Amino acid sequence: MEVRNAMENERRGGEGAVRRFQRGRGKRFPPKPVELGKEYDVEVREVSKRGDGVARIQGLVTFIPNVKPGDRVRVRITRIGRKFAEAEVVSR
């Protein structure tokens, strides 16, 4: 039985085979500085490729539709992704 397991292990790439399928799973994203539904005052700094305004809330990129660079707005977080958030304008 041990010989058979050893042969299967060699065929599959040894002990590294298990690690190969787990690559990337250990990468954790830090907790987000925003909460869904909460409101924040932000200044739009740039425009994304999609045409949305881009602001940063404690470093987290936040996309806001229908604004332009230089606008100071109050936004409500509508969606939180792994590396970004989306928001809607509450007041200008």
MIDOVO-705671 format. One record per residue: residue in three letters; x, y, z of N, C-alpha, C in turn; residue number from 1. Coordinates in steps of 0.05 Angstrom, whole numbers, plus 5000, padded with zeros to 4 digits. Each point is the difference from the previous one (the first is absolute). Example, Ala and Ser with C-alpha at 12.3 -4.5 7.8 and 13.67 -1.06 7.14 Angstrom:
# MIDOVO-705671
+------+------+------+------+------+------+------+------+------+------+-----+
! rest !  n.x !  n.y !  n.z ! ca.x ! ca.y ! ca.z !  c.x !  c.y !  c.z !  nr !
+------+------+------+------+------+------+------+------+------+------+-----+
!  ALA ! 5264 ! 4886 ! 5156 ! 4982 ! 5024 ! 5000 ! 5018 ! 5024 ! 5000 !   1 !
!  SER ! 4993 ! 5021 ! 4986 ! 5016 ! 5024 ! 5001 ! 4985 ! 5022 ! 5014 !   2 !
+------+------+------+------+------+------+------+------+------+------+-----+
END
This chain:
# MIDOVO-705671
+------+------+------+------+------+------+------+------+------+------+-----+
! rest !  n.x !  n.y !  n.z ! ca.x ! ca.y ! ca.z !  c.x !  c.y !  c.z !  nr !
+------+------+------+------+------+------+------+------+------+------+-----+
!  MET ! 5016 ! 4976 ! 5000 ! 4984 ! 5024 ! 5000 ! 5017 ! 5025 ! 5000 !   1 !
!  GLU ! 5022 ! 5000 ! 5016 ! 5017 ! 5023 ! 5002 ! 5014 ! 5005 ! 4973 !   2 !
!  VAL ! 5008 ! 4978 ! 4987 ! 5014 ! 5002 ! 4974 ! 4981 ! 5013 ! 4980 !   3 !
!  ARG ! 4975 ! 4992 ! 4999 ! 4981 ! 5011 ! 4982 ! 4996 ! 5030 ! 5005 !   4 !
!  ASN ! 4997 ! 5008 ! 5025 ! 4997 ! 5028 ! 5007 ! 5024 ! 5017 ! 4992 !   5 !
!  ALA ! 5024 ! 4988 ! 5004 ! 5025 ! 5014 ! 4992 ! 5001 ! 5004 ! 4970 !   6 !
!  MET ! 4991 ! 4980 ! 4985 ! 5001 ! 5002 ! 4971 ! 4980 ! 5021 ! 4990 !   7 !
!  GLU ! 4976 ! 5000 ! 5012 ! 4980 ! 5020 ! 4992 ! 5010 ! 5028 ! 5007 !   8 !
!  ASN ! 5014 ! 5003 ! 5022 ! 5010 ! 5026 ! 5008 ! 5021 ! 5010 ! 4980 !   9 !
!  GLU ! 5017 ! 4982 ! 4991 ! 5020 ! 5007 ! 4980 ! 4987 ! 5009 ! 4974 !  10 !
!  ARG ! 4980 ! 4985 ! 4991 ! 4986 ! 5006 ! 4975 ! 4986 ! 5028 ! 5002 !  11 !
!  ARG ! 4991 ! 5007 ! 5023 ! 4986 ! 5026 ! 5003 ! 5018 ! 5023 ! 5006 !  12 !
!  GLY ! 5025 ! 4995 ! 5001 ! 5019 ! 5022 ! 5005 ! 5010 ! 5002 ! 5028 !  13 !
!  GLY ! 4998 ! 4979 ! 5015 ! 5010 ! 5000 ! 5028 ! 4983 ! 5016 ! 5019 !  14 !
!  GLU ! 5012 ! 5009 ! 5021 ! 4985 ! 5015 ! 5021 ! 4992 ! 5027 ! 4989 !  15 !
!  GLY ! 5015 ! 5011 ! 4981 ! 4994 ! 5026 ! 4989 ! 4973 ! 5001 ! 4985 !  16 !
!  ALA ! 4989 ! 4977 ! 4993 ! 4975 ! 4999 ! 4985 ! 4978 ! 5012 ! 5017 !  17 !
!  VAL ! 5000 ! 4995 ! 5025 ! 4979 ! 5011 ! 5018 ! 5002 ! 5030 ! 5001 !  18 !
!  ARG ! 5024 ! 5010 ! 5002 ! 5005 ! 5029 ! 5002 ! 4992 ! 5014 ! 4974 !  19 !
!  ARG ! 5004 ! 4987 ! 4978 ! 4995 ! 5012 ! 4974 ! 4970 ! 5008 ! 4998 !  20 !
!  PHE ! 4982 ! 4984 ! 5010 ! 4972 ! 5006 ! 4999 ! 4991 ! 5020 ! 5021 !  21 !
!  GLN ! 5016 ! 5005 ! 5019 ! 4993 ! 5019 ! 5021 ! 5013 ! 5028 ! 4996 !  22 !
!  ARG ! 5014 ! 5003 ! 4978 ! 5014 ! 5025 ! 4995 ! 4979 ! 5023 ! 4999 !  23 !
!  GLY ! 5006 ! 5022 ! 5014 ! 4982 ! 5023 ! 5000 ! 4979 ! 5000 ! 5022 !  24 !
!  ARG ! 4996 ! 4977 ! 5012 ! 4979 ! 4999 ! 5021 ! 5009 ! 5014 ! 5026 !  25 !
!  GLY ! 5026 ! 5001 ! 5004 ! 5011 ! 5012 ! 5025 ! 5000 ! 5030 ! 4999 !  26 !
!  LYS ! 4996 ! 5012 ! 4977 ! 5000 ! 5029 ! 4998 ! 4974 ! 5011 ! 5011 !  27 !
!  ARG ! 5002 ! 5015 ! 5021 ! 4977 ! 5012 ! 5013 ! 4999 ! 5030 ! 4994 !  28 !
!  PHE ! 4977 ! 5011 ! 4997 ! 4996 ! 5028 ! 4996 ! 4994 ! 5013 ! 5027 !  29 !
!  PRO ! 5013 ! 5022 ! 5006 ! 4995 ! 5013 ! 5026 ! 4971 ! 5009 ! 5003 !  30 !
!  PRO ! 4991 ! 5005 ! 5024 ! 4973 ! 5010 ! 5004 ! 4996 ! 5026 ! 4986 !  31 !
!  LYS ! 4976 ! 5005 ! 4991 ! 4994 ! 5024 ! 4985 ! 4996 ! 5024 ! 5019 !  32 !
!  PRO ! 5008 ! 5024 ! 4991 ! 4996 ! 5024 ! 5017 ! 4972 ! 5011 ! 4997 !  33 !
!  VAL ! 4983 ! 4988 ! 4985 ! 4972 ! 5010 ! 4996 ! 4980 ! 4978 ! 5007 !  34 !
!  GLU ! 4975 ! 5008 ! 5005 ! 4979 ! 4981 ! 5006 ! 4977 ! 5004 ! 4980 !  35 !
!  LEU ! 4987 ! 4979 ! 4993 ! 4977 ! 5002 ! 4981 ! 4978 ! 5017 ! 5013 !  36 !
!  GLY ! 4990 ! 5019 ! 4984 ! 4978 ! 5017 ! 5010 ! 5009 ! 5025 ! 5015 !  37 !
!  LYS ! 5025 ! 5002 ! 5008 ! 5010 ! 5023 ! 5015 ! 5005 ! 5023 ! 4981 !  38 !
!  GLU ! 5000 ! 5025 ! 5010 ! 5004 ! 5023 ! 4984 ! 5028 ! 5013 ! 5007 !  39 !
!  TYR ! 5013 ! 5010 ! 4979 ! 5026 ! 5012 ! 5003 ! 5002 ! 5026 ! 4983 !  40 !
!  ASP ! 5015 ! 5020 ! 5010 ! 5006 ! 5024 ! 4984 ! 5026 ! 4995 ! 4985 !  41 !
!  VAL ! 4999 ! 5003 ! 4974 ! 5024 ! 4995 ! 4984 ! 5004 ! 5022 ! 4979 !  42 !
!  GLU ! 5025 ! 5001 ! 4990 ! 5006 ! 5018 ! 4977 ! 5008 ! 4982 ! 4977 !  43 !
!  VAL ! 4987 ! 5004 ! 4977 ! 5006 ! 4984 ! 4976 ! 5026 ! 5010 ! 4989 !  44 !
!  ARG ! 5019 ! 4982 ! 4995 ! 5026 ! 5007 ! 4991 ! 5005 ! 4995 ! 4970 !  45 !
!  GLU ! 4987 ! 4980 ! 4989 ! 5004 ! 4992 ! 4972 ! 4976 ! 4986 ! 4988 !  46 !
!  VAL ! 5002 ! 4993 ! 4975 ! 4978 ! 4987 ! 4986 ! 5010 ! 4972 ! 4991 !  47 !
!  SER ! 4983 ! 4980 ! 5004 ! 5008 ! 4973 ! 4992 ! 4996 ! 4996 ! 4970 !  48 !
!  LYS ! 5008 ! 4977 ! 4989 ! 4996 ! 4993 ! 4972 ! 4971 ! 4999 ! 4993 !  49 !
!  ARG ! 4983 ! 4992 ! 5020 ! 4971 ! 4998 ! 4995 ! 4986 ! 5027 ! 5001 !  50 !
!  GLY ! 5015 ! 5021 ! 5010 ! 4988 ! 5026 ! 5002 ! 4990 ! 5007 ! 5028 !  51 !
!  ASP ! 5003 ! 4982 ! 5019 ! 4993 ! 5006 ! 5027 ! 5021 ! 5016 ! 5014 !  52 !
!  GLY ! 4992 ! 5016 ! 5020 ! 5019 ! 5015 ! 5016 ! 5015 ! 4980 ! 5018 !  53 !
!  VAL ! 5025 ! 5006 ! 5007 ! 5015 ! 4983 ! 5017 ! 5009 ! 5017 ! 5025 !  54 !
!  ALA ! 4994 ! 4990 ! 5023 ! 5009 ! 5012 ! 5025 ! 5012 ! 4977 ! 5017 !  55 !
!  ARG ! 5016 ! 5008 ! 5019 ! 5012 ! 4980 ! 5018 ! 4990 ! 5006 ! 5029 !  56 !
!  ILE ! 4991 ! 4979 ! 5012 ! 4992 ! 5001 ! 5028 ! 5020 ! 4984 ! 5016 !  57 !
!  GLN ! 5018 ! 5013 ! 5014 ! 5022 ! 4987 ! 5015 ! 5015 ! 4981 ! 4982 !  58 !
!  GLY ! 5005 ! 5008 ! 4975 ! 5015 ! 4984 ! 4981 ! 4984 ! 4981 ! 4983 !  59 !
!  LEU ! 4975 ! 4995 ! 5007 ! 4983 ! 4982 ! 4984 ! 4988 ! 5015 ! 4977 !  60 !
!  VAL ! 5005 ! 4990 ! 4975 ! 4989 ! 5013 ! 4977 ! 4969 ! 4997 ! 5000 !  61 !
!  THR ! 4987 ! 5023 ! 4995 ! 4971 ! 5000 ! 5001 ! 4990 ! 5013 ! 4974 !  62 !
!  PHE ! 4983 ! 4985 ! 4985 ! 4989 ! 5010 ! 4975 ! 4973 ! 5013 ! 5005 !  63 !
!  ILE ! 4996 ! 5024 ! 4989 ! 4975 ! 5015 ! 5004 ! 4991 ! 5011 ! 4973 !  64 !
!  PRO ! 4976 ! 4991 ! 4991 ! 4989 ! 5009 ! 4974 ! 4990 ! 5029 ! 5001 !  65 !
!  ASN ! 5001 ! 5013 ! 4977 ! 4989 ! 5027 ! 4996 ! 5013 ! 5022 ! 5016 !  66 !
!  VAL ! 5026 ! 4999 ! 5004 ! 5015 ! 5021 ! 5012 ! 5025 ! 5005 ! 4984 !  67 !
!  LYS ! 5013 ! 5023 ! 5005 ! 5025 ! 5006 ! 4985 ! 5022 ! 5008 ! 5020 !  68 !
!  PRO ! 5025 ! 4999 ! 4991 ! 5022 ! 5007 ! 5018 ! 4996 ! 5028 ! 5012 !  69 !
!  GLY ! 5006 ! 5002 ! 5026 ! 4997 ! 5025 ! 5014 ! 4975 ! 5002 ! 5016 !  70 !
!  ASP ! 4980 ! 4983 ! 4994 ! 4975 ! 5001 ! 5015 ! 5004 ! 4989 ! 5028 !  71 !
!  ARG ! 4988 ! 5014 ! 5019 ! 4999 ! 4990 ! 5028 ! 4972 ! 4991 ! 5005 !  72 !
!  VAL ! 4996 ! 4975 ! 5006 ! 4973 ! 4988 ! 5003 ! 4999 ! 4982 ! 5024 !  73 !
!  ARG ! 4975 ! 4996 ! 5008 ! 4995 ! 4980 ! 5022 ! 4989 ! 4976 ! 4985 !  74 !
!  VAL ! 5012 ! 4976 ! 5006 ! 4992 ! 4976 ! 4986 ! 4991 ! 4978 ! 5019 !  75 !
!  ARG ! 4984 ! 4982 ! 4990 ! 4992 ! 4976 ! 5015 ! 5012 ! 4976 ! 4986 !  76 !
!  ILE ! 5013 ! 4982 ! 5015 ! 5012 ! 4976 ! 4988 ! 4978 ! 4981 ! 4992 !  77 !
!  THR ! 5001 ! 4991 ! 4975 ! 4979 ! 4982 ! 4989 ! 5011 ! 4972 ! 4995 !  78 !
!  ARG ! 5027 ! 4998 ! 4997 ! 5012 ! 4973 ! 4994 ! 5029 ! 5001 ! 5009 !  79 !
!  ILE ! 5009 ! 4978 ! 5012 ! 5028 ! 4998 ! 5008 ! 5012 ! 4975 ! 4987 !  80 !
!  GLY ! 5021 ! 5005 ! 4984 ! 5014 ! 4978 ! 4987 ! 5026 ! 4994 ! 5015 !  81 !
!  ARG ! 5016 ! 4983 ! 4988 ! 5026 ! 4993 ! 5013 ! 5019 ! 5023 ! 5002 !  82 !
!  LYS ! 5001 ! 5015 ! 4978 ! 5020 ! 5022 ! 4999 ! 4987 ! 5027 ! 4995 !  83 !
!  PHE ! 4974 ! 5002 ! 5000 ! 4987 ! 5026 ! 4994 ! 4972 ! 5000 ! 5013 !  84 !
!  ALA ! 4988 ! 5024 ! 4998 ! 4972 ! 5003 ! 5010 ! 4985 ! 5016 ! 4979 !  85 !
!  GLU ! 4974 ! 4999 ! 5000 ! 4983 ! 5016 ! 4982 ! 4982 ! 5016 ! 5019 !  86 !
!  ALA ! 4993 ! 5024 ! 4992 ! 4983 ! 5017 ! 5016 ! 4982 ! 5017 ! 4983 !  87 !
!  GLU ! 4979 ! 5011 ! 5013 ! 4982 ! 5018 ! 4986 ! 5000 ! 5027 ! 5015 !  88 !
!  VAL ! 4995 ! 5021 ! 4985 ! 5000 ! 5027 ! 5011 ! 4975 ! 5004 ! 5017 !  89 !
!  VAL ! 5004 ! 5009 ! 5025 ! 4977 ! 5007 ! 5017 ! 4995 ! 5030 ! 4999 !  90 !
!  SER ! 5021 ! 5016 ! 5001 ! 4997 ! 5029 ! 4998 ! 5026 ! 5011 ! 4989 !  91 !
!  ARG ! 4998 ! 5024 ! 4988 ! 5023 ! 5013 ! 4988 ! 5010 ! 5022 ! 5018 !  92 !
+------+------+------+------+------+------+------+------+------+------+-----+
END
